[in-house]
């Protein structure tokens, strides 16, 4: 809450003409925004350019920011839209996700593998991580966006609804469908031909 209050105070100073206040907001969020954009734009130099463009757009739009949502949620939407527009311009679409292989733990799927230090267990952990990443990359964009906002960025359902500009019920449905799809991919690991122990 303190960070949001601080954000709002800085936004108000920017709206009163303080460039320094905006510099502080950029410093606070530049790494998170760059990491977000890197999920869509994989070239680091391009991603830096897109992030800079997103911050410029946000600066120009700040006079109309009313504080209906948290500043970061508002900035997040601008960054996502800027990244998507960049991809459209390049006639590309997001294909993969820059994600930590341990992200599988967000779904409590790798719990059964954590104590297996054997080569078999390590192979399974690696395969599980690859399966989760591939399953997320194959999701339709609205499902992938919702599950990433929830599991990777840790946003609440309400914040995701604001970021995606849809009702909370839609967010819940998207996250449920995304988890189902990922679970189906993971279930295939324990099917015939898997390395797991009986």
Backbone torsions as a table, in degrees:
resi	resn	phi	psi	omega
1	UNK	NA	-38.7	-179.0
2	UNK	-62.0	-38.7	-179.4
3	UNK	-66.1	-40.6	179.0
4	UNK	-64.3	-42.4	177.9
5	UNK	-61.5	-43.2	179.1
6	UNK	-63.7	-42.4	176.3
7	UNK	-58.0	-46.9	-177.7
8	UNK	-62.5	-39.7	178.6
9	UNK	-62.9	-42.6	178.7
10	UNK	-65.8	-40.7	178.4
11	UNK	-59.7	-43.9	-179.8
12	UNK	-62.9	-38.3	177.8
13	UNK	-66.4	-38.9	177.0
14	UNK	-62.6	-43.1	-179.3
15	UNK	-64.4	-21.5	176.4
16	UNK	-92.3	4.1	173.4
17	UNK	108.1	7.7	-177.7
18	UNK	-86.5	111.3	175.2
19	UNK	-71.9	-33.7	-179.7
20	UNK	-60.4	-40.3	179.4
21	UNK	-61.5	-37.8	178.8
22	UNK	-69.6	-37.4	176.3
23	UNK	-57.5	-38.9	179.1
24	UNK	-65.5	-39.5	177.0
25	UNK	-65.0	-40.8	178.6
26	UNK	-62.8	-46.3	179.1
27	UNK	-59.8	-38.5	-178.0
28	UNK	-66.2	-37.2	-169.9
29	UNK	-115.6	-1.4	-172.9
30	UNK	-61.4	-38.9	-178.6
31	UNK	-68.7	-41.6	179.6
32	UNK	-65.3	-40.5	-179.4
33	UNK	-69.0	-41.1	178.8
34	UNK	-63.0	-43.3	178.7
35	UNK	-61.3	-41.7	177.3
36	UNK	-60.4	-49.2	-177.1
37	UNK	-65.6	-33.2	179.4
38	UNK	-63.4	-18.5	175.4
39	UNK	-69.8	-24.4	-179.2
40	UNK	-104.2	-42.8	-176.0
41	UNK	-110.6	109.1	-169.9
42	UNK	-86.8	-15.3	177.2
43	UNK	-81.0	120.0	-175.4
44	UNK	-57.7	-40.3	-179.6
45	UNK	-66.4	-42.5	177.4
46	UNK	-63.3	-42.9	-178.8
47	UNK	-61.4	-39.9	176.8
48	UNK	-60.0	-43.8	179.7
49	UNK	-63.0	-42.9	-179.7
50	UNK	-65.8	-40.7	178.3
51	UNK	-62.1	-43.1	178.6
52	UNK	-62.4	-42.1	178.4
53	UNK	-62.2	-39.7	179.1
54	UNK	-63.0	-42.5	179.4
55	UNK	-67.1	-34.8	177.1
56	UNK	-66.4	-44.5	178.1
57	UNK	-60.2	-43.1	-179.8
58	UNK	-63.0	-42.0	179.8
59	UNK	-60.4	-43.7	-179.6
60	UNK	-67.4	-30.4	-177.9
61	UNK	-88.1	-11.4	-175.3
62	UNK	-57.5	-33.8	178.3
63	UNK	-56.9	-27.0	-179.1
64	UNK	-97.4	2.5	178.1
65	UNK	-71.3	122.7	-175.9
66	UNK	-103.3	-6.8	179.5
67	UNK	81.5	19.8	177.6
68	UNK	-66.4	-26.4	175.5
69	UNK	-127.7	171.1	176.6
70	UNK	-63.9	149.0	-179.2
71	UNK	-56.7	-42.4	-177.4
72	UNK	-65.2	-38.7	178.4
73	UNK	-60.9	-43.2	178.7
74	UNK	-64.1	-44.9	179.4
75	UNK	-65.2	-38.4	179.1
76	UNK	-57.8	-46.4	179.3
77	UNK	-61.1	-42.3	178.9
78	UNK	-62.2	-43.7	-178.8
79	UNK	-64.1	-44.6	178.7
80	UNK	-60.1	-47.2	-178.9
81	UNK	-64.0	-38.4	178.9
82	UNK	-65.3	-42.1	178.6
83	UNK	-64.0	-44.3	179.1
84	UNK	-62.5	-43.4	178.7
85	UNK	-61.5	-38.5	178.2
86	UNK	-61.8	-43.6	-179.9
87	UNK	-66.4	-38.5	177.7
88	UNK	-63.0	-42.9	178.9
89	UNK	-58.8	-38.9	-180.0
90	UNK	-86.4	2.3	-177.5
91	UNK	54.1	45.9	176.2
92	UNK	-125.6	168.0	173.0
93	UNK	-134.0	155.3	179.7
94	UNK	-61.8	130.5	-178.3
95	UNK	-115.9	-32.1	-178.2
96	UNK	-138.0	170.9	-174.6
97	UNK	-120.2	128.6	175.1
98	UNK	-80.5	99.8	-171.0
99	UNK	-138.1	144.2	176.8
100	UNK	-66.9	129.8	179.3
101	UNK	-56.3	-25.6	179.0
102	UNK	-74.3	-4.7	-178.1
103	UNK	-60.4	-18.2	176.0
104	UNK	-56.5	-27.7	-179.6
105	UNK	-66.1	-21.2	177.6
106	UNK	-61.0	-23.1	-177.7
107	UNK	-101.7	5.8	-178.1
108	UNK	55.6	32.6	-177.3
109	UNK	-91.8	-33.0	-173.6
110	UNK	-87.0	3.9	-178.5
111	UNK	-55.8	-39.7	-177.6
112	UNK	-70.0	-13.7	-176.8
113	UNK	-102.9	-13.9	-170.1
114	UNK	-59.5	-34.7	-175.5
115	UNK	-89.7	1.7	-179.6
116	UNK	-94.0	101.9	179.5
117	UNK	-93.5	2.9	-179.3
118	UNK	-70.1	161.6	175.2
119	UNK	-55.5	-37.1	177.3
120	UNK	-59.3	-47.1	-179.3
121	UNK	-63.2	-40.6	179.3
122	UNK	-65.5	-39.7	177.2
123	UNK	-63.0	-42.8	179.5
124	UNK	-63.1	-41.6	179.7
125	UNK	-62.3	-43.8	179.4
126	UNK	-63.6	-43.3	-179.9
127	UNK	-65.7	-38.1	178.1
128	UNK	-61.9	-46.5	179.7
129	UNK	-60.3	-45.5	179.4
130	UNK	-62.9	-38.3	-179.4
131	UNK	-65.5	-44.7	179.4
132	UNK	-62.3	-45.2	-179.4
133	UNK	-62.7	-45.1	-179.9
134	UNK	-64.6	-40.9	179.9
135	UNK	-63.8	-40.8	178.6
136	UNK	-66.8	-40.5	-179.7
137	UNK	-65.0	-29.2	-177.8
138	UNK	-83.1	-10.5	-179.2
139	UNK	-67.4	149.6	170.0
140	UNK	-58.1	151.7	-171.8
141	UNK	-54.4	-41.1	-176.4
142	UNK	-70.0	-31.8	177.1
143	UNK	-73.8	-43.6	179.8
144	UNK	-61.4	-44.9	179.9
145	UNK	-60.1	-44.3	-178.5
146	UNK	-65.0	-46.0	-177.0
147	UNK	-68.3	-35.2	178.7
148	UNK	-69.7	-40.2	177.7
149	UNK	-61.7	-36.6	-178.1
150	UNK	-78.4	-54.1	-170.0
151	UNK	-85.1	-32.2	-175.9
152	UNK	-98.2	-44.1	-179.5
153	UNK	-89.6	-14.5	175.1
154	UNK	71.6	25.4	179.5
155	UNK	-76.8	153.2	176.0
156	UNK	-75.7	166.2	178.2
157	UNK	-59.5	-38.8	-179.6
158	UNK	-65.0	-42.5	178.8
159	UNK	-65.7	-38.0	178.4
160	UNK	-65.7	-41.2	178.4
161	UNK	-59.1	-41.3	178.1
162	UNK	-67.0	-44.7	-177.6
163	UNK	-65.1	-36.1	-176.7
164	UNK	-96.5	-2.9	177.5
165	UNK	56.8	53.8	179.0
166	UNK	-149.7	165.7	179.8
167	UNK	-66.5	156.1	179.2
168	UNK	-60.0	-38.1	178.8
169	UNK	-59.4	-37.9	177.8
170	UNK	-66.4	-40.0	177.8
171	UNK	-60.4	-47.8	-179.8
172	UNK	-59.2	-43.7	-179.9
173	UNK	-63.0	-43.9	-179.9
174	UNK	-63.2	-42.4	-179.7
175	UNK	-67.2	-40.6	177.9
176	UNK	-60.9	-47.4	-179.2
177	UNK	-65.0	-38.3	179.1
178	UNK	-64.8	-44.9	179.7
179	UNK	-63.2	-39.7	177.6
180	UNK	-59.4	-45.7	-179.0
181	UNK	-63.5	-41.8	179.8
182	UNK	-67.1	-42.1	178.5
183	UNK	-60.9	-39.0	178.3
184	UNK	-61.8	-41.4	178.7
185	UNK	-64.3	-39.0	-178.4
186	UNK	-72.0	-36.7	178.9
187	UNK	-59.9	-31.7	179.6
188	UNK	-64.2	-24.6	179.1
189	UNK	-64.4	-32.6	-177.0
190	UNK	-94.2	8.2	177.6
191	UNK	-80.0	-169.5	-179.7
192	UNK	-57.2	139.0	177.3
193	UNK	86.5	-0.3	178.5
194	UNK	-78.3	165.3	-176.3
195	UNK	-90.6	-6.3	-171.6
196	UNK	-66.2	155.3	-179.9
197	UNK	-77.6	151.1	178.3
198	UNK	-67.6	NA	NA
